[in-house]
Amino acid sequence: MTTSKTRVDWSLLLLRIAVGGLAMLHGLALLRHAHGTLSPGHVLGWGMALLEVLGGTLVVIGLWTGLLAGLLAVLMGWPMVLAWARGGGMLQDPAALFRLLATLACAVGGAGKWAMGK
């Protein structure tokens, strides 16, 4: 059974909305709870949160989807890599693993037909 091009385009659109929307919400949550002194660690965290919001927004509208979804996968995957390096199990946080795999699928699949970048 072959998959129609329209079904693939709808799938890529929904995947873009899900991945970009989750990235935007996660970045906004981090920014909303940001407080404390201006230290290099805090500034780096705020910068990463802003990058998540901006990158998620661009993924949703379909600009530079492959590149930005790949960057978001690195941002989302880095805490998991650190946890694994400290002896945590791979399935310790299944929700984070799912978000990482969905973001990688978005990076590989691209923007699809209904994107601003087309």
Backbone as numpy.savetxt, mean C-alpha at the origin, in Angstrom:
# Nx Ny Nz CAx CAy CAz Cx Cy Cz
-11.66 -21.87 -19.79 -12.51 -20.69 -19.79 -11.62 -19.46 -19.79
-11.86 -18.57 -20.67 -11.06 -17.36 -20.76 -11.74 -16.24 -19.99
-10.93 -15.35 -19.50 -11.43 -14.20 -18.76 -11.50 -13.01 -19.69
-12.63 -12.32 -19.67 -12.78 -11.18 -20.56 -11.93 -10.01 -20.05
-11.56 -9.15 -20.97 -10.75 -7.98 -20.65 -11.50 -7.05 -19.69
-12.82 -6.97 -19.83 -13.61 -6.12 -18.96 -13.56 -6.61 -17.52
-13.62 -7.92 -17.32 -13.54 -8.47 -15.96 -12.19 -8.18 -15.34
-11.13 -8.30 -16.12 -9.79 -8.00 -15.61 -9.68 -6.52 -15.25
-10.23 -5.64 -16.09 -10.19 -4.21 -15.80 -10.97 -3.86 -14.53
-12.13 -4.48 -14.34 -12.89 -4.26 -13.11 -12.11 -4.77 -11.91
-11.47 -5.90 -12.05 -10.68 -6.46 -10.95 -9.53 -5.54 -10.57
-8.83 -5.01 -11.56 -7.72 -4.11 -11.29 -8.20 -2.80 -10.66
-9.36 -2.31 -11.09 -9.91 -1.10 -10.49 -10.24 -1.33 -9.02
-10.93 -2.43 -8.71 -11.28 -2.72 -7.33 -10.04 -2.96 -6.46
-9.04 -3.62 -7.02 -7.79 -3.84 -6.29 -7.08 -2.52 -6.01
-7.06 -1.63 -7.00 -6.47 -0.30 -6.80 -7.17 0.47 -5.70
-8.50 0.45 -5.71 -9.27 1.17 -4.69 -9.00 0.59 -3.31
-8.96 -0.73 -3.22 -8.72 -1.37 -1.92 -7.32 -1.08 -1.39
-6.32 -1.25 -2.21 -4.93 -1.06 -1.77 -4.66 0.41 -1.48
-5.05 1.29 -2.38 -4.82 2.71 -2.16 -5.62 3.25 -0.99
-6.86 2.80 -0.87 -7.70 3.24 0.25 -7.14 2.80 1.60
-6.68 1.56 1.67 -6.07 1.08 2.92 -4.81 1.86 3.25
-4.00 2.15 2.25 -2.77 2.92 2.50 -3.11 4.32 2.99
-4.10 4.96 2.36 -4.50 6.30 2.81 -5.01 6.28 4.24
-5.88 5.33 4.57 -6.42 5.24 5.92 -5.34 4.97 6.95
-4.39 4.09 6.62 -3.31 3.77 7.55 -2.43 4.99 7.78
-2.07 5.69 6.72 -1.25 6.89 6.85 -1.95 7.99 7.62
-3.25 8.18 7.37 -4.00 9.19 8.10 -4.12 8.85 9.58
-4.28 7.57 9.91 -4.34 7.16 11.31 -3.01 7.45 12.01
-1.91 7.19 11.33 -0.60 7.49 11.92 -0.43 8.99 12.14
-0.85 9.79 11.17 -0.71 11.24 11.30 -1.63 11.81 12.39
-2.80 11.23 12.52 -3.76 11.71 13.50 -3.24 11.51 14.92
-2.50 10.43 15.14 -1.99 10.12 16.47 -0.54 10.56 16.65
-0.03 11.35 15.71 1.35 11.81 15.80 1.47 12.95 16.80
2.37 12.80 17.72 2.66 13.86 18.68 4.03 13.56 19.29
4.52 14.50 20.01 5.81 14.31 20.65 6.83 15.33 20.18
8.03 15.12 20.62 9.10 16.04 20.28 9.56 15.83 18.84
10.22 16.82 18.31 10.76 16.71 16.96 12.10 16.00 17.02
12.05 14.72 16.85 13.27 13.92 16.80 13.37 13.34 15.39
14.56 12.91 14.99 14.69 12.33 13.64 13.76 11.14 13.41
13.53 10.34 14.45 12.63 9.20 14.32 11.20 9.61 14.07
10.75 10.64 14.80 9.38 11.12 14.60 9.20 11.73 13.21
10.17 12.53 12.79 10.08 13.17 11.47 10.07 12.11 10.38
10.89 11.07 10.53 10.89 9.98 9.55 9.55 9.25 9.52
8.98 9.01 10.69 7.67 8.36 10.76 6.58 9.19 10.12
6.60 10.50 10.38 5.60 11.38 9.77 5.78 11.44 8.26
7.02 11.46 7.82 7.28 11.47 6.38 6.78 10.20 5.71
6.99 9.06 6.37 6.49 7.80 5.81 4.98 7.77 5.79
4.34 8.32 6.83 2.88 8.38 6.85 2.35 9.28 5.74
3.00 10.42 5.52 2.60 11.29 4.41 2.78 10.61 3.07
3.87 9.86 2.94 4.11 9.12 1.71 3.04 8.06 1.49
2.58 7.43 2.57 1.51 6.45 2.44 0.22 7.12 1.98
-0.11 8.28 2.53 -1.33 8.98 2.14 -1.25 9.42 0.68
-0.15 10.05 0.31 0.01 10.52 -1.06 0.08 9.35 -2.05
0.86 8.33 -1.71 0.97 7.16 -2.59 -0.36 6.43 -2.74
-1.09 6.29 -1.64 -2.40 5.64 -1.71 -3.37 6.41 -2.58
-3.34 7.74 -2.47 -4.21 8.57 -3.29 -3.90 8.41 -4.77
-2.62 8.40 -5.11 -2.23 8.26 -6.52 -2.54 6.86 -7.05
-2.44 5.84 -6.20 -2.80 4.49 -6.63 -4.29 4.42 -6.92
-5.11 5.01 -6.06 -6.57 4.99 -6.28 -6.93 5.63 -7.61
-6.31 6.77 -7.94 -6.67 7.42 -9.20 -5.93 6.84 -10.40
-4.93 6.01 -10.15 -4.28 5.29 -11.23 -3.07 5.98 -11.84
-2.35 6.78 -11.08 -1.12 7.39 -11.56 0.08 6.65 -10.99
0.97 6.21 -11.84 2.20 5.51 -11.45 1.90 4.33 -10.52
0.89 3.57 -10.84 0.39 2.53 -9.95 1.44 1.47 -9.64
2.12 0.97 -10.65 3.10 -0.09 -10.40 4.22 0.36 -9.48
4.77 1.52 -9.75 5.87 2.05 -8.95 5.42 2.35 -7.51
4.30 3.05 -7.38 3.84 3.43 -6.05 3.35 2.25 -5.23
2.69 1.29 -5.87 2.25 0.10 -5.14 3.47 -0.70 -4.68
4.51 -0.74 -5.49 5.75 -1.40 -5.06 6.37 -0.69 -3.87
6.37 0.64 -3.90 6.90 1.41 -2.77 6.04 1.21 -1.52
4.73 1.19 -1.69 3.84 0.93 -0.56 4.06 -0.47 0.00
4.34 -1.43 -0.86 4.63 -2.79 -0.39 5.88 -2.81 0.47
6.88 -2.03 0.08 8.10 -1.94 0.90 7.77 -1.29 2.24
6.99 -0.20 2.22 6.63 0.46 3.47 5.81 -0.45 4.38
4.88 -1.20 3.80 4.04 -2.10 4.59 4.81 -3.34 5.04
5.73 -3.79 4.21 6.44 -5.03 4.50 7.60 -4.87 5.45
8.14 -3.66 5.57 9.32 -3.46 6.40 9.10 -3.86 7.87
7.98 -3.45 8.51 7.77 -3.90 9.90 7.66 -5.42 10.00
7.10 -6.06 8.99 7.00 -7.52 9.02 8.38 -8.16 8.93
9.23 -7.60 8.09 10.59 -8.12 7.95 11.34 -7.97 9.27
11.18 -6.83 9.93 11.83 -6.62 11.22 11.31 -7.61 12.27
10.01 -7.87 12.26 9.44 -8.84 13.21 9.97 -10.24 12.93
10.07 -10.61 11.66 10.61 -11.93 11.33 12.07 -12.04 11.73
12.83 -10.95 11.56 14.25 -10.97 11.94 14.42 -11.12 13.45
13.43 -10.67 14.20 13.49 -10.78 15.67 12.90 -12.09 16.17
12.57 -12.99 15.26 12.09 -14.31 15.66 10.59 -14.50 15.61
9.86 -13.52 15.14 8.41 -13.66 15.02 8.05 -14.60 13.87
6.93 -15.25 13.98 6.50 -16.17 12.94 5.96 -15.43 11.72
5.99 -16.11 10.58 5.51 -15.50 9.35 4.02 -15.21 9.43
3.27 -16.04 10.12 1.83 -15.85 10.22 1.43 -15.20 11.53
2.34 -14.48 12.15 2.04 -13.80 13.40 1.02 -12.69 13.21
1.06 -12.01 12.08 0.10 -10.96 11.75 -0.48 -11.24 10.36
-1.50 -12.11 10.28 -2.04 -12.48 8.97 -2.67 -11.31 8.22
-3.22 -10.33 8.92 -3.82 -9.18 8.24 -2.75 -8.37 7.52
-1.60 -8.18 8.16 -0.51 -7.44 7.52 0.03 -8.22 6.33
0.11 -9.53 6.44 0.57 -10.36 5.33 -0.40 -10.26 4.15
-1.70 -10.25 4.44 -2.70 -10.11 3.38 -2.57 -8.76 2.69
-2.42 -7.67 3.47 -2.25 -6.34 2.88 -1.00 -6.28 2.01
0.07 -6.91 2.46 1.30 -6.93 1.68 1.10 -7.67 0.36
0.46 -8.82 0.40 0.24 -9.59 -0.83 -0.71 -8.88 -1.79
-1.75 -8.21 -1.26 -2.66 -7.46 -2.12 -1.94 -6.28 -2.77
-1.06 -5.63 -2.01 -0.30 -4.51 -2.56 0.66 -4.98 -3.64
1.30 -6.12 -3.42 2.18 -6.68 -4.45 1.39 -7.06 -5.70
0.18 -7.60 -5.52 -0.67 -7.93 -6.67 -1.04 -6.67 -7.45
-1.28 -5.58 -6.75 -1.58 -4.31 -7.41 -0.37 -3.81 -8.18
0.81 -3.96 -7.60 2.04 -3.52 -8.29 2.28 -4.34 -9.55
2.05 -5.64 -9.48 2.28 -6.51 -10.63 1.19 -6.33 -11.68
-0.07 -6.20 -11.24 -1.19 -6.10 -12.17 -1.26 -4.77 -12.90
-0.79 -3.72 -12.26 -0.84 -2.41 -12.90 -2.16 -1.71 -12.67
-2.35 -0.63 -13.39 -3.51 0.25 -13.16 -4.77 -0.22 -13.85
-4.64 -0.88 -14.95 -5.83 -1.29 -15.71 -6.30 -0.19 -16.65
-7.43 -0.45 -17.29 -7.96 0.44 -18.31 -8.45 1.77 -17.75
-9.07 1.72 -16.56 -9.71 2.93 -16.01 -8.77 3.60 -15.01
-7.71 4.18 -15.54 -6.74 4.87 -14.70 -6.42 6.22 -15.32
-6.06 7.16 -14.48 -5.71 8.49 -14.96 -4.42 8.46 -15.78
-3.57 7.50 -15.50 -2.28 7.42 -16.18 -2.36 6.83 -17.59
-3.53 6.44 -18.03 -3.66 5.82 -19.36 -3.87 6.87 -20.42
